[in-house]
Amino acid sequence: MNSRCAMEICSEIRMKRWEMMELAKMYGLGHEYTLRQSEQLDKLINEYLILQHHSSEVRNKREEMVVIVQQPFNDDITF
């Protein structure tokens, strides 16, 4: 699967949904054309959900990171 942005996939989902509804109007819900379009729509929705899940995991990992900054040693520190 190539890397695509969420907006691009959403646009494809909208178009595929519209095409499926048009096919359903012309041929009916159980027709092979409509069902094939529905399967393609499902694949796009799954791709979108996987992308969103991955984005969420990356965001969470970034928030969990601990950054250690090296500071110069200072002789004036007293304990």
N, C-alpha and C positions, 0 to 999 in steps of 0.2 A: 504494500500500500504506500503510495507516494505521500509525502507530507503536504497537507493542504490546510488552509486556515479555516476556522470555524465559520466565518462569514461566507466563504465560498461554498462550504457544504450546506449551510442553511439555505442559500440561494438555490442550490440544486434540489434540496428537499422540497422547497416551495413549488418549484417547477414540476418536479416528479409527482407531487401530490395533485397539482392541478391537472396534469396529463391523466393521472389515474381516475380522477373524478369525471373527466370528459369521456374516457373509455367506458366507465361504468354507466354513464348516461346513454351512450350509444349501444353498448353490447350487453350490459347487465353486470351485476357484481360477481357472478360466478364464471364469467367468460374467461377463456385462457389469456386473452390480451390484458384484461383487467388484473387478473391474478399475477401475471408476469410483472406488470408495472408495480403491483403491490410488493412483490418480492424485492424489486430494485429499490423501492422506497425504504423497505425495512433495512436493507444493506446500508443505505445512506444514513439512516437514523442511527444504526449501530456504530458506524464510522464516527459520527458526530459525538455519540456518547463516550466512545473510547477516547477520542481526542480530549473531551472535557475532563474525563477521569484522569487522564495522564497530566493535563494541565494542573489539575487540583493537586495531584501527588507532587509535582515539581514545586508548586507554590508552598505546600506544607513542608517539604524538605528544606526549602530556602529559609522558612521561618524557624526551623529547628536547628539551623547551623549555629555553631559557636565560633566566633572569630577571636583568635588570640593575636594580640598586637604586641610586638616586642618593643619595650621601652628601654631607653638607656639606663644603665645602672647609676644610681645616685648614692653617693657616700653619706649624704646628709640625713638619710632615713634613720630614725631612732625607733627602737622597739620598747 
